[in-house]
Amino acid sequence: MTDSELRPPRDPRPRLSLGPYARAVGQVLRVSFKASPGAVIMKVLGSLIAAVLPLVTTYFAALTTTALAEAYAGNPDAGQRAVVYVLITAGLGLLWGAFTSVDRYIQQVMSFRVGAVVGDLMYERFLALEFWRYDDKDTVDLYDRAKRFSDSYARVLDRIAAIFTQLVSVILAIGALLLVSWWVALIVLIAIIPSVYLQFKLSREQMAHWNTQVDSRRQRRLIETNLIRPQHIAEMRLYGVVKYLMDLRSRLRDADELRRLEFQKRYIPKQLLADALQYGAEVVALIWVVGQIIARAQPVGQFLYIQQIVSRALSTANQLVTSLSSIDEDLANLKDYEEFMKFPTAVGGGKPLAGPPAEVRLEDITYTYTAGSTQVLKGVSLTIRAGQHIAIVGENGAGKSTLIRILAGLYQPESGRVLLDGQDLRTFDIASWHRHLAVMSQDFLKYEFATAANNIYFGDVSQPREDQRVERAAADAEATDFIDRLPNGFESHVSNWMEDPRGRKGSGLSGGQWQRLAMARNFYRGAPFIVMDEPTSAIDALAEHRIFSRLFADKDHTIIAISHRLATIEKADIIYMMEEGEVAESGTHEELVNLRGRYFRMFESQLGLDPDPRDPDSLDTDPTAPGPAGW
């Protein structure tokens, strides 16, 4: 590689200066103290003990060496002092062992409590955002970065404690050397600076490289995820793509790791010089103390004292810069976390909805997604009365699902209103409106961790589970037969990755079976308004016919169905045909067929009718052949 290729990539995330750095540390400490004040106090005391105790132990070890030398020289009192110093040193060692055990426990307590508090706050904020943000890439990217910091919050606190311990240790070590010789302390301090600088610079370059390779690293993780998922193996092997993906993964990994290793390689000569300077400083200090001992200007124990203190100062300084570099990115990500936690949540409050409305009216609704420039809905108006069966049809991208989300109050329209019995939906508590809705979308949830019964029960967890109600909902969704065939019936896990306490593995369901289970959950909810967005795409036509025959025979529920299947929608009381964000046609099935307009053309192949001779677009003709008689 050339020098230009080895030049560190530009880090898109600015590094924290001293002021923001200190504020970030303070923020972590405040949150941690709020989560577990006692544990934080103990952690601070523990950091001080961890910094001071090794130096005190070294001091008494040096005194022991001096006393032993004096006893060997014939001093009768020195032997007794040596025994006392040994006992003190042993006591300090025992104290250090006990402290280490307690400190590990405190660290685990803090990790649990702080991680739980921060993680819960993160989930609560994410789950309460305004709904449009879940479709906004910038929001989701910020959430990913904030979540990464949230997951490492407890680790950041441990690093702060380690930095505090290391900083105090270096200061105390230099101070301890000053008590012996100011110029030895100065030499050691000067020797520390080059190595610290080089390590810090290397860490910054590696971190900059890390930040510029986020997309490549994410791509590699996604490839690895696909490669180890059993449900993906069949397609990958059939298409012969396994080796290609393995090679791509290797190329991405090698490009990432080899560049990082190149940074490390370039710093080896400089680091060797810095290490030589440190060892030189240590040798100078030891030669000086040996001379002092020979000249009887210093006691024998000072050799051990100087050797241990100098070694500790140098090694701790290197650990300090490593810790500072490793925490650098975490503290920079704190900004993302704070920014995410400031996002406004969905508007709450409002008056409760006393009961299901007799009429829902969408009045001149327009909507544009945040990242888009084209209006998805353009002045849509329609009325839904209690007990009506409504169908909404149209090509993909016509705005049908967006309209349902606005009806449910998940999206707020740019203009227009959703009126419940003439009152704006925004004046109501949205949760009270949701209690009257049962919505099944085409992207329904699969609760793979749960049993078949609980998959249905999750439709209404406001009360204890009613098994008869579960079974009735399953029957209405044509799900009873396949559930009964499961090893434990309704109490069977529906994912083959789960097993019950008796060791019976769950059963993998087909797409249609999952869809029926989700539909049963919708029915279990028992809401007066049933909204179904492409609910039967994986269900066979006969079962779908039976399901919707029961639904449309029920006049106690208001049904709003989005579907491309004619058998599903032709029984509706009124059908709204949407095209490019507008209601193009509306009426009963017969009215729209007789109109021979957009609805007719969309379902012409399913209707089985002869083409309209008045509509040349409906004729399947060869443009080079002569036209029919009369044309």
C-alpha positions as CSV (number, residue, x, y, z in Angstrom):
1,M,0.0,0.0,0.0
2,T,1.1,3.6,-0.7
3,D,1.4,6.3,1.9
4,S,-1.7,7.9,0.6
5,E,-3.6,4.7,1.0
6,L,-2.3,4.3,4.6
7,R,-3.3,7.8,5.5
8,P,-6.0,7.6,8.1
9,P,-9.5,8.1,6.7
10,R,-11.4,11.1,7.6
11,D,-13.5,10.4,10.7
12,P,-17.1,11.7,10.0
13,R,-17.8,12.0,13.7
14,P,-16.0,14.9,15.4
15,R,-14.0,14.1,18.5
16,L,-15.0,15.5,21.8
17,S,-13.0,18.5,23.1
18,L,-12.3,18.7,26.8
19,G,-15.4,20.6,27.8
20,P,-17.9,18.3,26.1
21,Y,-15.8,15.3,27.2
22,A,-16.2,16.3,30.8
23,R,-19.9,17.0,30.4
24,A,-20.3,13.5,28.8
25,V,-18.6,11.9,31.8
26,G,-20.8,13.9,34.2
27,Q,-23.9,12.8,32.3
28,V,-22.9,9.1,32.6
29,L,-22.2,9.6,36.3
30,R,-25.5,11.3,36.9
31,V,-27.6,8.6,35.3
32,S,-25.6,5.9,37.1
33,F,-26.0,7.7,40.4
34,K,-29.7,8.0,39.9
35,A,-29.9,4.3,39.1
36,S,-27.8,3.1,42.0
37,P,-26.3,5.8,44.3
38,G,-24.9,3.3,46.8
39,A,-23.1,1.3,44.2
40,V,-21.6,4.5,42.6
41,I,-20.3,5.7,45.9
42,M,-18.8,2.3,46.6
43,K,-17.3,2.3,43.1
44,V,-15.6,5.7,43.7
45,L,-14.2,4.5,47.1
46,G,-13.1,1.3,45.4
47,S,-11.3,3.2,42.7
48,L,-9.4,5.2,45.4
49,I,-8.5,2.0,47.2
50,A,-7.4,0.4,44.0
51,A,-5.1,3.4,43.3
52,V,-3.6,3.7,46.8
53,L,-3.4,0.2,48.1
54,P,-0.7,-1.1,45.7
55,L,1.5,1.9,46.5
56,V,1.1,1.3,50.3
57,T,1.9,-2.4,49.8
58,T,5.0,-1.4,47.8
59,Y,6.1,1.0,50.6
60,F,5.8,-1.7,53.3
61,A,7.5,-4.3,51.1
62,A,10.4,-1.8,50.7
63,L,10.5,-1.4,54.5
64,T,10.6,-5.2,54.9
65,T,13.6,-5.4,52.5
66,T,15.4,-2.7,54.5
67,A,14.7,-4.3,57.8
68,L,15.9,-7.7,56.6
69,A,19.1,-6.2,55.3
70,E,19.7,-4.5,58.7
71,A,18.9,-7.8,60.5
72,Y,21.4,-9.6,58.3
73,A,23.9,-7.0,59.3
74,G,23.4,-7.7,63.0
75,N,20.7,-5.2,64.1
76,P,18.7,-7.2,66.7
77,D,15.6,-4.9,66.5
78,A,15.5,-5.0,62.7
79,G,14.3,-8.7,62.7
80,Q,11.2,-7.8,64.8
81,R,10.4,-4.9,62.5
82,A,10.7,-7.1,59.4
83,V,8.2,-9.5,60.9
84,V,5.8,-6.7,61.6
85,Y,6.2,-5.3,58.1
86,V,5.5,-8.8,56.7
87,L,2.4,-9.1,58.7
88,I,1.2,-5.7,57.6
89,T,2.0,-6.6,53.9
90,A,0.1,-9.8,54.3
91,G,-2.8,-7.9,55.9
92,L,-2.8,-5.5,53.0
93,G,-2.8,-8.4,50.5
94,L,-5.8,-10.0,52.3
95,L,-7.5,-6.6,52.2
96,W,-6.8,-6.3,48.5
97,G,-8.2,-9.8,47.9
98,A,-11.4,-9.0,49.9
99,F,-11.7,-5.7,48.1
100,T,-11.4,-7.3,44.7
101,S,-14.2,-9.8,45.5
102,V,-16.5,-7.0,46.7
103,D,-15.6,-4.7,43.8
104,R,-16.6,-7.5,41.3
105,Y,-19.9,-7.8,43.0
106,I,-20.4,-4.0,43.0
107,Q,-19.5,-3.9,39.3
108,Q,-22.1,-6.6,38.6
109,V,-24.8,-4.7,40.6
110,M,-24.0,-1.5,38.8
111,S,-24.0,-3.1,35.4
112,F,-27.4,-4.7,36.1
113,R,-29.1,-1.6,37.6
114,V,-27.6,1.0,35.2
115,G,-28.1,-1.2,32.2
116,A,-31.7,-2.0,33.2
117,V,-32.6,1.7,33.8
118,V,-30.9,3.0,30.6
119,G,-32.2,0.1,28.5
120,D,-35.8,0.5,29.8
121,L,-35.7,4.2,29.1
122,M,-34.4,3.5,25.5
123,Y,-37.2,1.0,24.8
124,E,-39.9,3.2,26.3
125,R,-38.8,6.1,24.2
126,F,-38.6,4.0,21.0
127,L,-42.0,2.4,21.5
128,A,-43.6,5.8,22.2
129,L,-42.3,7.7,19.2
130,E,-44.5,9.4,16.7
131,F,-45.4,6.6,14.2
132,W,-44.0,8.3,11.1
133,R,-40.5,8.1,12.6
134,Y,-40.5,4.3,12.1
135,D,-40.4,4.9,8.4
136,D,-37.8,7.6,8.6
137,K,-34.2,6.5,7.8
138,D,-32.5,9.3,9.8
139,T,-34.5,8.3,12.9
140,V,-33.7,4.6,12.5
141,D,-30.0,5.3,11.9
142,L,-29.9,7.5,15.0
143,Y,-31.7,4.9,17.0
144,D,-29.1,2.2,15.9
145,R,-26.2,4.4,17.1
146,A,-28.0,5.4,20.3
147,K,-28.9,1.8,21.0
148,R,-25.2,0.8,20.6
149,F,-24.4,3.3,23.3
150,S,-27.3,2.3,25.5
151,D,-26.1,-1.3,25.4
152,S,-22.6,-0.3,26.5
153,Y,-23.7,2.2,29.2
154,A,-22.6,0.1,32.1
155,R,-19.3,-0.7,30.4
156,V,-18.7,3.0,30.0
157,L,-19.1,3.5,33.7
158,D,-16.6,0.7,34.4
159,R,-14.2,2.4,32.1
160,I,-14.7,5.8,33.8
161,A,-13.9,4.1,37.1
162,A,-10.8,2.5,35.6
163,I,-9.6,5.9,34.2
164,F,-10.1,7.5,37.6
165,T,-8.1,4.7,39.2
166,Q,-5.3,4.9,36.6
167,L,-5.1,8.7,36.8
168,V,-4.9,8.7,40.6
169,S,-2.3,5.9,40.4
170,V,0.0,7.9,38.0
171,I,-0.3,11.1,40.1
172,L,0.4,9.2,43.3
173,A,3.3,7.3,41.7
174,I,5.0,10.6,40.5
175,G,4.3,12.1,43.9
176,A,5.9,9.1,45.6
177,L,9.0,9.5,43.5
178,L,9.1,13.2,44.3
179,L,9.5,12.2,48.0
180,V,12.7,10.4,47.0
181,S,14.1,12.5,44.2
182,W,12.5,15.3,42.2
183,W,14.7,14.7,39.1
184,V,14.0,11.0,39.0
185,A,10.3,11.9,39.1
186,L,10.8,14.4,36.2
187,I,12.7,11.8,34.1
188,V,9.9,9.3,34.5
189,L,7.3,11.9,33.7
190,I,9.2,12.9,30.5
191,A,9.6,9.3,29.5
192,I,5.8,8.7,29.8
193,I,4.8,11.4,27.3
194,P,6.1,10.0,23.9
195,S,4.6,6.5,24.5
196,V,1.3,8.0,25.7
197,Y,1.1,10.3,22.7
198,L,1.9,7.5,20.2
199,Q,-0.7,5.2,21.7
200,F,-3.3,7.9,21.8
201,K,-2.6,8.8,18.1
202,L,-2.8,5.2,17.0
203,S,-6.0,4.7,18.8
204,R,-7.5,7.7,17.2
205,E,-6.5,6.5,13.7
206,Q,-7.9,3.1,14.3
207,M,-11.1,4.6,15.6
208,A,-11.4,6.8,12.6
209,H,-10.9,3.8,10.4
210,W,-13.6,2.0,12.4
211,N,-16.1,4.8,11.9
212,T,-15.5,5.0,8.1
213,Q,-16.0,1.2,7.8
214,V,-19.4,1.0,9.5
215,D,-21.3,0.2,6.3
216,S,-18.8,-2.4,5.2
217,R,-18.9,-4.1,8.6
218,R,-22.7,-4.0,8.7
219,Q,-22.7,-5.7,5.2
220,R,-20.4,-8.4,6.5
221,R,-22.7,-9.0,9.6
222,L,-25.8,-9.3,7.4
223,I,-24.0,-11.8,5.1
224,E,-23.0,-13.9,8.1
225,T,-26.5,-13.7,9.5
226,N,-27.9,-15.1,6.2
227,L,-25.3,-17.8,6.0
228,I,-26.1,-19.3,9.4
229,R,-29.9,-19.1,9.2
230,P,-31.3,-22.6,8.3
231,Q,-34.3,-21.1,6.6
232,H,-32.1,-19.4,4.1
233,I,-29.8,-22.3,3.2
234,A,-32.2,-23.9,0.7
235,E,-32.3,-20.9,-1.6
236,M,-28.6,-20.1,-1.3
237,R,-27.6,-23.6,-2.2
238,L,-30.1,-23.9,-5.0
239,Y,-28.8,-20.7,-6.5
240,G,-25.2,-21.6,-5.9
241,V,-24.6,-18.3,-4.1
242,V,-22.9,-19.7,-0.9
243,K,-19.3,-19.6,-2.2
244,Y,-19.9,-16.2,-3.7
245,L,-21.1,-14.8,-0.3
246,M,-18.3,-16.5,1.6
247,D,-15.8,-14.9,-0.8
248,L,-17.4,-11.5,-0.4
249,R,-17.4,-11.8,3.4
250,S,-13.7,-12.7,3.3
251,R,-12.9,-9.7,1.1
252,L,-14.8,-7.3,3.4
253,R,-13.1,-8.8,6.5
254,D,-9.6,-8.7,5.0
255,A,-9.9,-5.1,3.7
256,D,-11.1,-4.0,7.2
257,E,-8.6,-6.0,9.3
258,L,-5.5,-5.6,7.1
259,R,-5.8,-1.8,7.1
260,R,-6.1,-1.8,10.8
261,L,-3.0,-4.0,11.1
262,E,-1.1,-1.6,8.7
263,F,-1.7,1.2,11.2
264,Q,-0.3,-1.0,13.9
265,K,2.7,-1.9,11.8
266,R,3.6,1.7,10.9
267,Y,3.7,2.5,14.6
268,I,6.1,-0.3,15.6
269,P,9.4,1.6,15.1
270,K,8.1,4.7,16.9
271,Q,6.7,2.6,19.7
272,L,10.0,0.8,20.1
273,L,11.8,4.2,20.5
274,A,9.2,5.3,23.1
275,D,9.5,2.0,25.0
276,A,13.3,2.3,24.9
277,L,12.9,5.8,26.4
278,Q,10.7,4.4,29.2
279,Y,13.1,1.5,29.9
280,G,16.0,4.0,29.8
281,A,14.3,6.1,32.4
282,E,13.7,3.1,34.6
283,V,17.4,2.0,34.3
284,V,18.6,5.5,35.1
285,A,16.3,5.5,38.2
286,L,17.5,2.1,39.4
287,I,21.2,3.0,38.8
288,W,20.7,6.1,40.8
289,V,19.1,4.3,43.7
290,V,21.9,1.6,43.6
291,G,24.5,4.3,43.8
292,Q,22.6,5.9,46.7
293,I,22.4,2.5,48.5
294,I,26.1,1.8,48.0
295,A,26.9,5.3,49.3
296,R,24.5,4.5,52.3
297,A,22.5,7.6,51.4
298,Q,19.4,5.5,50.9
299,P,18.3,2.3,52.7
300,V,18.4,-1.0,50.8
301,G,14.6,-1.2,50.5
302,Q,14.6,1.9,48.3
303,F,15.7,-0.2,45.4
304,L,12.5,-2.2,45.5
305,Y,10.5,0.9,46.2
306,I,11.9,2.8,43.2
307,Q,11.7,-0.2,40.9
308,Q,8.1,-0.9,41.7
309,I,6.9,2.8,41.7
310,V,8.6,3.6,38.4
311,S,7.3,0.4,36.8
312,R,3.8,1.1,38.0
313,A,3.9,4.8,36.8
314,L,4.9,3.7,33.3
315,S,2.5,0.8,32.9
316,T,-0.4,2.7,34.4
317,A,0.2,5.7,32.2
318,N,0.0,3.3,29.1
319,Q,-3.2,1.8,30.5
320,L,-4.6,5.2,31.0
321,V,-4.2,6.3,27.4
322,T,-5.7,3.0,26.2
323,S,-8.7,3.5,28.5
324,L,-9.1,7.1,27.3
325,S,-9.0,6.0,23.7
326,S,-11.5,3.1,24.2
327,I,-14.0,5.3,26.0
328,D,-13.6,8.1,23.4
329,E,-16.1,6.6,20.9
330,D,-18.6,5.7,23.6
331,L,-18.7,9.2,24.9
332,A,-19.0,10.6,21.4
333,N,-22.0,8.3,20.9
334,L,-23.6,9.8,24.0
335,K,-24.6,12.7,21.9
336,D,-26.6,10.4,19.7
337,Y,-28.3,8.8,22.7
338,E,-29.2,12.2,24.2
339,E,-30.5,13.4,20.8
340,F,-32.6,10.3,20.4
341,M,-34.0,10.6,23.9
342,K,-35.2,14.2,23.1
343,F,-37.4,13.0,20.3
344,P,-41.0,13.9,21.1
345,T,-43.3,11.0,21.8
346,A,-46.7,10.5,20.2
347,V,-49.2,13.0,21.5
348,G,-51.2,11.5,24.4
349,G,-54.0,12.8,26.5
350,G,-57.3,14.0,25.2
351,K,-60.7,12.8,26.3
352,P,-61.6,9.1,26.3
353,L,-63.8,7.7,23.6
354,A,-66.9,6.6,25.5
355,G,-67.9,3.9,23.0
356,P,-67.5,2.8,19.4
357,P,-68.5,5.7,17.0
358,A,-71.6,5.3,14.8
359,E,-69.8,7.0,12.0
360,V,-66.1,7.5,10.9
361,R,-65.5,10.1,8.3
362,L,-62.2,10.8,6.6
363,E,-62.4,14.4,5.3
364,D,-60.1,15.6,2.5
365,I,-57.0,13.7,3.8
366,T,-53.6,14.4,2.3
367,Y,-50.3,12.8,3.3
368,T,-46.7,12.8,2.2
369,Y,-44.0,10.6,3.8
370,T,-41.1,12.5,5.4
371,A,-38.5,11.3,3.0
372,G,-40.6,11.6,0.0
373,S,-41.8,14.5,-2.2
374,T,-44.8,12.9,-3.8
375,Q,-48.2,13.0,-2.0
376,V,-49.3,9.5,-1.1
377,L,-52.9,10.6,-0.4
378,K,-54.5,13.5,-2.3
379,G,-57.7,14.8,-0.7
380,V,-59.2,11.5,0.1
381,S,-62.7,11.6,1.6
382,L,-64.9,8.6,2.6
383,T,-67.5,7.7,5.2
384,I,-67.8,4.4,7.2
385,R,-70.9,3.8,9.2
386,A,-71.2,1.2,12.0
387,G,-72.1,-2.2,10.8
388,Q,-71.0,-1.5,7.2
389,H,-68.7,-3.8,5.3
390,I,-66.2,-1.6,3.3
391,A,-63.6,-2.8,0.8
392,I,-60.7,-0.6,-0.4
393,V,-59.0,-1.8,-3.6
394,G,-56.3,-0.5,-5.9
395,E,-52.9,-1.2,-7.3
396,N,-49.8,-1.5,-5.1
397,G,-48.7,2.0,-4.0
398,A,-52.2,3.5,-4.4
399,G,-52.2,4.6,-0.7
400,K,-54.5,2.0,0.8
401,S,-52.3,1.0,3.8
402,T,-51.4,4.6,4.5
403,L,-55.1,5.4,4.6
404,I,-55.6,2.7,7.2
405,R,-52.8,4.0,9.4
406,I,-54.3,7.5,9.3
407,L,-57.7,6.0,10.1
408,A,-56.1,4.3,13.1
409,G,-54.4,7.5,14.3
410,L,-50.9,6.2,13.7
411,Y,-50.1,8.9,11.1
412,Q,-51.3,12.5,11.3
413,P,-52.5,13.8,8.0
414,E,-50.9,17.0,6.5
415,S,-54.4,18.3,6.0
416,G,-57.9,17.1,6.5
417,R,-59.4,15.3,9.5
418,V,-60.5,12.0,10.8
419,L,-63.9,12.5,12.4
420,L,-65.5,10.2,14.9
421,D,-69.2,11.1,15.1
422,G,-68.2,14.5,13.9
423,Q,-65.4,15.1,16.4
424,D,-61.7,15.3,15.4
425,L,-59.8,12.1,16.3
426,R,-57.0,14.3,17.6
427,T,-59.2,15.5,20.5
428,F,-59.5,11.9,21.8
429,D,-57.2,9.7,23.8
430,I,-55.8,7.6,21.0
431,A,-55.6,4.5,23.2
432,S,-59.3,4.6,23.7
433,W,-59.9,4.6,19.9
434,H,-57.4,1.7,19.5
435,R,-59.5,-0.4,22.0
436,H,-62.3,-0.4,19.4
437,L,-60.0,-1.5,16.5
438,A,-58.7,-4.9,15.5
439,V,-56.2,-4.4,12.7
440,M,-54.4,-7.2,10.8
441,S,-51.9,-6.0,8.4
442,Q,-50.1,-8.0,5.7
443,D,-46.9,-7.7,7.8
444,F,-48.5,-9.4,10.9
445,L,-46.4,-10.4,13.9
446,K,-45.3,-14.0,14.5
447,Y,-44.9,-14.5,18.3
448,E,-42.5,-17.4,17.8
449,F,-41.7,-17.6,21.5
450,A,-45.3,-18.3,22.5
451,T,-47.8,-21.2,22.2
452,A,-50.7,-21.3,19.7
453,A,-53.2,-20.3,22.4
454,N,-51.1,-17.3,23.5
455,N,-50.5,-16.2,19.9
456,I,-54.3,-15.8,19.8
457,Y,-54.6,-14.4,23.4
458,F,-52.2,-11.5,22.6
459,G,-55.1,-10.0,20.7
460,D,-56.5,-8.8,24.0
461,V,-54.3,-9.0,27.1
462,S,-56.4,-6.6,29.1
463,Q,-58.0,-9.5,30.9
464,P,-57.0,-13.1,31.8
465,R,-57.0,-15.5,28.9
466,E,-60.4,-17.2,28.2
467,D,-59.8,-20.6,26.5
468,Q,-63.3,-20.8,25.1
469,R,-62.9,-17.5,23.5
470,V,-59.5,-18.6,22.1
471,E,-61.0,-21.7,20.6
472,R,-63.9,-19.7,19.1
473,A,-61.5,-17.2,17.5
474,A,-59.5,-20.1,16.1
475,A,-62.6,-21.7,14.6
476,D,-63.6,-18.4,13.0
477,A,-60.1,-18.2,11.4
478,E,-60.2,-21.8,10.1
479,A,-57.2,-22.6,12.4
480,T,-58.7,-25.2,14.7
481,D,-57.8,-28.2,12.5
482,F,-54.1,-27.6,12.3
483,I,-53.8,-26.5,15.9
484,D,-55.5,-29.7,17.1
485,R,-52.9,-31.7,15.1
486,L,-50.0,-30.0,17.0
487,P,-48.4,-32.2,19.8
488,N,-50.0,-30.4,22.7
489,G,-52.9,-28.8,20.8
490,F,-53.4,-25.1,21.7
491,E,-50.6,-25.3,24.3
492,S,-48.0,-26.3,21.7
493,H,-45.2,-23.9,20.8
494,V,-45.6,-22.9,17.2
495,S,-41.9,-22.5,16.4
496,N,-39.6,-25.4,16.0
497,W,-37.0,-23.4,17.9
498,M,-39.0,-23.7,21.1
499,E,-39.9,-26.7,23.3
500,D,-42.1,-27.2,26.3
501,P,-40.9,-28.3,29.8
502,R,-41.5,-32.0,28.8
503,G,-38.9,-31.6,26.0
504,R,-41.5,-31.6,23.1
505,K,-40.3,-29.4,20.3
506,G,-42.6,-26.8,18.7
507,S,-43.9,-27.2,15.2
508,G,-43.0,-25.1,12.3
509,L,-46.1,-23.6,10.7
510,S,-46.6,-22.8,7.0
511,G,-47.2,-19.2,5.8
512,G,-51.0,-19.9,5.6
513,Q,-51.1,-21.4,9.1
514,W,-49.3,-18.4,10.5
515,Q,-51.8,-16.1,8.7
516,R,-54.8,-18.0,10.2
517,L,-53.3,-17.7,13.7
518,A,-52.9,-14.0,13.2
519,M,-56.4,-13.7,12.0
520,A,-57.6,-15.6,15.0
521,R,-55.8,-13.1,17.2
522,N,-57.7,-10.4,15.4
523,F,-61.0,-12.1,16.1
524,Y,-60.1,-12.7,19.7
525,R,-59.8,-9.0,20.2
526,G,-63.6,-8.7,19.7
527,A,-63.3,-5.1,18.6
528,P,-66.3,-3.5,16.8
529,F,-64.1,-2.3,14.0
530,I,-62.2,-5.0,12.1
531,V,-59.6,-3.8,9.7
532,M,-57.9,-6.4,7.4
533,D,-55.1,-5.4,5.1
534,E,-54.4,-8.2,2.6
535,P,-55.3,-10.7,5.4
536,T,-55.6,-13.9,3.3
537,S,-52.7,-13.7,0.8
538,A,-51.3,-17.1,2.0
539,I,-54.7,-18.8,2.7
540,D,-56.3,-21.1,0.1
541,A,-59.3,-19.7,-1.7
542,L,-61.9,-22.1,-0.2
543,A,-60.9,-21.3,3.4
544,E,-60.9,-17.6,2.6
545,H,-64.4,-17.8,1.1
546,R,-65.7,-19.5,4.3
547,I,-64.0,-16.9,6.5
548,F,-65.3,-13.9,4.7
549,S,-68.8,-15.4,4.3
550,R,-69.0,-15.5,8.1
551,L,-67.5,-12.0,8.4
552,F,-69.9,-10.4,5.9
553,A,-72.9,-12.2,7.4
554,D,-72.1,-10.5,10.8
555,K,-73.7,-7.1,11.0
556,D,-72.5,-6.4,14.5
557,H,-69.0,-5.5,13.3
558,T,-67.8,-2.9,11.0
559,I,-65.4,-4.5,8.5
560,I,-62.8,-2.6,6.4
561,A,-60.9,-5.0,4.1
562,I,-58.1,-4.3,1.7
563,S,-57.6,-7.1,-0.8
564,H,-56.8,-8.0,-4.4
565,R,-59.1,-11.0,-4.4
566,L,-62.5,-10.5,-5.9
567,A,-64.2,-13.1,-3.8
568,T,-63.2,-11.1,-0.7
569,I,-64.5,-7.8,-1.8
570,E,-67.5,-8.4,-4.0
571,K,-69.7,-8.9,-0.9
572,A,-68.9,-5.5,0.6
573,D,-71.6,-2.9,1.0
574,I,-69.4,-0.3,-0.6
575,I,-66.1,-0.5,-2.4
576,Y,-63.6,2.4,-2.8
577,M,-61.3,2.1,-5.8
578,M,-58.1,4.0,-5.1
579,E,-55.6,5.2,-7.8
580,E,-52.5,7.3,-7.2
581,G,-53.6,8.5,-3.8
582,E,-57.2,9.4,-4.7
583,V,-60.6,7.7,-4.6
584,A,-61.2,7.1,-8.3
585,E,-64.5,5.2,-8.0
586,S,-66.9,4.0,-5.3
587,G,-70.0,1.9,-5.1
588,T,-71.2,-1.6,-4.8
589,H,-69.6,-4.4,-6.8
590,E,-72.4,-4.5,-9.3
591,E,-72.3,-0.7,-9.8
592,L,-68.6,-0.7,-10.4
593,V,-68.7,-3.6,-12.8
594,N,-71.5,-2.0,-14.8
595,L,-69.5,1.3,-14.8
596,R,-66.8,-0.6,-16.8
597,G,-64.1,1.8,-15.4
598,R,-60.9,1.3,-13.4
599,Y,-62.4,-1.3,-11.0
600,F,-63.7,-3.3,-13.9
601,R,-60.3,-3.3,-15.7
602,M,-58.5,-4.2,-12.5
603,F,-60.6,-7.3,-11.8
604,E,-61.5,-8.1,-15.4
605,S,-59.5,-11.4,-15.5
606,Q,-61.2,-12.5,-12.3
607,L,-64.7,-11.5,-13.4
608,G,-64.7,-14.0,-16.3
609,L,-66.8,-11.5,-18.4
610,D,-66.4,-10.8,-22.1
611,P,-64.3,-7.6,-22.8
612,D,-66.2,-4.4,-23.1
613,P,-66.4,-3.7,-26.9
614,R,-66.5,0.0,-26.2
615,D,-63.1,-0.1,-24.5
616,P,-60.2,-0.8,-26.9
617,D,-57.8,-1.2,-24.0
618,S,-59.8,-4.2,-22.8
619,L,-59.4,-6.1,-26.0
620,D,-56.5,-8.6,-26.3
621,T,-55.7,-8.0,-30.0
622,D,-52.8,-8.3,-32.2
623,P,-52.0,-4.7,-33.4
624,T,-50.9,-6.0,-36.8
625,A,-54.1,-8.0,-37.4
626,P,-57.1,-6.5,-39.1
627,G,-59.7,-5.2,-36.7
628,P,-63.1,-6.7,-36.2
629,A,-65.9,-5.9,-38.5
630,G,-67.3,-2.4,-37.9
631,W,-64.0,-0.9,-36.8
